[in-house]
């Protein structure tokens, strides 16, 4: 197959989200397609291409096409004319990864990560700042995603939960949607070297055992549960919050001021791996998740998991964690006490997590995407096949 992938997220200087997804998926696809398929990656010249910097070269079966970028209108131009540029390479399948994209009928795969852009516009805008620029952008993404979802021959998403939500809000046939789970980011790994872990502890000033949590994932219920713990148990430990931004909810600062918590902003990936590896528990009481990548990271590194039962979280965690309602601070406090008082339970969950994490690899994801591409190609061939009628 000749496979074209809209990889512009790798040339826009972005971090997280779809950029992280592509930085992990594309190398796995390159390896999985070696000797069998040819890949064409379409980026632009806004920023250097992430996978071709620092002296890296792409293998012979991968071609990089750079589209001109002059101003923000260049992105709009490429949204609608990219498939025209792609046709010059004689592709068998066109893959758009950023929730929308317009390829030719009979050959287009579209990755939609969640249902947000498909929801009624009033609900989308309600969850964002009401600045005119934001409203215009949300409206554009909503209209483009709905149109692209209708036109695409196959939609790929990240969980069964997201599949159901996308089918519902997009009024789409579930048969048209396939699930390919993400893998763990390559730069998150279990650290067992005691000396290396001790150095991270000292550098970050971690003198007590700790639980680890994302500062934006419902920290209020964590602090309420912490407050309910016996003082002796609580004072012997601390909460370590990590965040991409210093602009966290006030409850996080309340916990810090009470001496219960620390906050680390923009933690490096090696330090994050060390934190996961040392934590007595990774607490993830998220209100909603289409997948929940931190759960896979935690399981990979051996952190026992306590998480909410919302969204795709039960699908990802399976039996490798303790679940609770996202607002049930009493149950969270019970789970914390269970793990604090029973080291054998922590070890049991740790081993279950290692086993569960083996399901989520980018090698598996790449195979899932190649199978999806074959389905698109088969559909395209069937659409072009002439219908024979009897002359009798």
N, C-alpha and C positions, 0 to 999 in steps of 0.2 A: 504493500500500500504506500501511497504518497500522502502523507498526513501533514496538514497545515494547522498550526496552533497560533492563535492570537496571544503573543507574549509581551504585549506592551506594558504590563504591570512590572516587567523586569527592566524597563528602561525609563522609569519615572521617578527613581530615587525614593521609593516607598519602603515602608517596613511593616511587618505583620500582615495579617489577612491574606489576600489573594497573592501578594508578593511571596510570602512564606510558602504558601501552597505550591506555587510554580517553582520556586527554588528547590523544592524537594521532589515534586513530581517529574519535572522535565529531565533531571539527571537519571532518574529511574527509568523513564521512557526511553531515553537514549540508550541505556544499557540493554533494556528488554527488546528493543527493535533492531539491535545490531545484527547485521547479516540477513535481516528479513524485511525491513521497511525503511523508508526514507522520510526524515522529518524536515519540515520547513518551519522555522520560527520567525514570526513577524513582530518586530519591535519598531521603535522610532528613535529619532536622534535627540530627544529631549534630554536624556542623561545616558551615560555609558551603560551598556547592556550588562546586567549583573553576572551572567554566566560566562562572559568572555573577557573579564578583566583580570588583572594581576597575572598577565602572561598566559592565561588559560587559552586553549584552542579547542574548537569543537571538532569532533571526529568527522570522517569523510562522509558518513551517511546523514549528516545534519547540515542544513543550509540556513544561514541567518540573513534575513531580508530587513534592511533598515529603511523605514519610511521617513520622509522629511518632517521635521517638527519646527514650526516657525513661531507659533503663538497658540493660545488655548483653542482657537478655532481649528487648529490642525487635528486635535483629538476628535472633534465633531466630524470633520471631513473623513477621517479614517474609520469612524464608526459605520459610516454608510458606504464608503468606497473601498474598504479593505478587501472585501470579497472579490472585487474587480481586479485588484492587484494580485490576489491569491490565484485567480484563474490562470494567470500566465505560467504558473508552475504545473499545470495539469494535475491538480490534486484529486485524490479519490474521496477524501473526507476533510471537512473544514471544522475545526474545533474552536469555539469561543468560550473563554473561561471566566469572564467577569460578570456573570449574571445576565448578560445580553450580548447579542451579536447577530449579524445578518449574513448568512451564507446562502448559496443556491439551493433550491428545493431538491430533496433527494440525496443530500450529502452533508448535512449540517448536524453536528453535535454541540450541545450547549450545556455548560456546567452552571447550575443555579445552586448556590450554597444554602439559601434559606428562602423563606416566603416573604421577606420584608418588602421587597419592591413590587410584589404582586398583590399586596393587601390594598383595600380601598384607600384612595389618596388621602382622605380626611384622617384616617388612622395613622398613616405614615407621617404626615406633617405634624400631628399631635405630639409625636415623640421627638421632634427636632426643634431647634431654635427657629423663631418665626421671622428671620431675616429674609428679605426678598431674594437674595442670591441662593439661600438654602432652599427656599420653596421652589424656585425655578429648577434647581438641580434635582430635588426630590421628585418633582413632576416629570422631568425628563427621564430619570431612571425608571420611574413607574411605567410610563408609556412605552419606553424602549423595551423593558423586560417583558411586559405583557405581549407586545407584538412579536418579540423574538421567541418567546415560549410557544406561541401559537404556530409560528413558522418552522421551528426546529423539527428535525426528523426524530431526534432522540434527546432527552434531557437526562443529565447525569447529576446526581446529588449525593450528599455525604452521609445520610442516615435514613432509616425507614421512617423516623419521625418527620424529617424534612420532606420526604417523598409525600407523605400524607398531607402535610400542610401546603405544599406546592400544588398538588393535585386539586385540593379544595379551593384555594384562593385563585388559582389560575384557570379553574374549570377545565382541567386537563384529564385525559384518560390515564389512569395510573400505569397502564401497560406501556405508555410512552416514556416512563420515567424509570431509570435504573439506579441502584445504589452502589457506590464505590466508596468505602471508608478511607479516610486519610491514614497515613502512617505517622509514626513519631518523628519529629524533626531530627535530622542527622546530628545536629550539634547538642542534643540533650542525651546524656549517657549516665548510667549508674557509676558512681565513684565509690570505690571500696578502700582506697588507700587512706589509712587512718591519719597519716602525717599530712597529706594534702587536705583532708577535711579539717584537721586541727588548725591549719594555717588560715583556712577560710573563716572558721569560728573566731579566731583571734583578730583577724583583720576587720571583721564585721561586728566585733564586740558582742558575740553571742556566748554568754557565760552560763546560760541555763538551757535545759532541754526546751524544745519549742514545737508548736504546731505552725504549719505554713498555710497561707491563704492569699488569694488575689484581693487587692483592696477594693476593687469595683464589683465584686461578686457577692452582694448582699452581706456586707460586713456587720450590719446592725445585729443580725441574729447571732453572729459569732460572739460579739461583745456581750449581748444579753445572756448567752449560755455561759460565757466566761465568768460573768458576775454571779451566776448561780452556783458555781463550783465552791466547794469548801475552801476557805481561805488558805489552809495549809497546802492544798493541792495547787491552787491557783498561783500562790506566791513562789512555788518551786519551779514554775515554768513561765513561758511567755508566748505571745502571738507574734509571728513574723509575717507582716503584710508585704507584698511586692506589687509594683504598679509601673505602668509605662509613663504615667503622668503624676506630677506632684499635686494636682488638683483632685484630691480624694474627698470622700464624704466626711462631714464633721465628726462622725462617730469614731473614725479611725484616729483622729487627733485626740479625742477624748480618752481613748484607750492608751494612747502614748503618754498623755499627761498623767494618767493614773498609774503609770509605771508597768502596765500590763503588756505593752506592745512596742514593736519597732516597725518602721516603714523604710523599705529600700526601693528607690525609684530607678528605673531603667537598669535593672540587674543584668549583668553580662550573662551570656548563656552558660559558660563554665560555672559561675557562681550559682546560677539557678539550678544546675544539675547537682551541685554540692548541697544546696538547701533541700531539694527534694530527697537526696540520699540520706540526710541527717534527720529529717523531720519525724517526730513521733506520729504525726498524722498530717495529711493534706486535706484541708476542709474546704469544700466547694459547694456551698448552699445556693447555687445560682437560681435565679428566678426562671430562666429559660435558656436552653442551649440547642442549637441545631446539630452539634456534635460534641464539643467539649474537649479540645486538644489538650488543655492542662491535665485532664484525667489520664490520657495516654502517657504524657510526660511523667506524671507521678508514678504510674504503674511501672514504667520502664526503669525508673530510678529506685523503686522499692519503697515508696512512701505509702503507708496504709491510708485508705481513702474513706472519708465521711463526706457524703454528697447528698444533694436534694434529689427527689424523685421526679423532677420536672423534665420536660422535653426529651432529648435523646440520651440523657445521662444514664438511665437504667440500661439502655441498649449498649452503651459503651462499657460501663462498669461491670455488667453481669453480676456474678456472685463474688466479685473481687473487692467489694466495698460495703460499708454500712450506709443505708439510705434513710432519708427523713423528709418530711415536708419542709419546704424552703423557709417557712416561718416558725417552725416548731423548735424553739430554743430549749425546751425541756428535754425533748428527745436528743437534741444535739449534745446537751450536757451529759445525758446518760451515755451516749456513744463515746464521748471524750473520757469519762470516768472508766468505762470498760477498757479502752485502749491504754490509759495511764496505769491502771491497776493490773492488767493482764498482759505481760510481755509476750506470752505464748500466742495471744490473739493478734497482736501486732505482727508477729512472725508469720502466722497463718495467712493473714491478709496480704502480707508482703509477697509470699510465695504464690498466692492466687493471682496477685497483680502481675508478677513476672510472666506467668502462664498466659494471662489474658492479653498482655501487651504483645505477645507473639502474633496475635490476629491482626494487628495494626502496623503494617510495614508498607513502605513506599514501593517495594518490589511487588507486593500483592496489589497495591493500588494501580501500578503500571500495567499489570496483567489485566486488571479489570477494565482499564481504559482501552487497551488494545482490543479486548473482546467487544466493548461498546463500539469502537470504530468499525470492526468487522460487521457488526449488526447494521450500522448505518450504510456501509457499502453494499451489503446484501439487499437492504431496502431499496437503495438506489438502482441496483441492477434489476430488481423485480419491477420497479416503476417504469424502467425503460424497455422491458421485455414486451414484444408485440403480442397482442391477443389473437390467437388463431381461431377462426370460426369455421364451422363445417359448411361445405358447399352442397351438402345433401338436403 
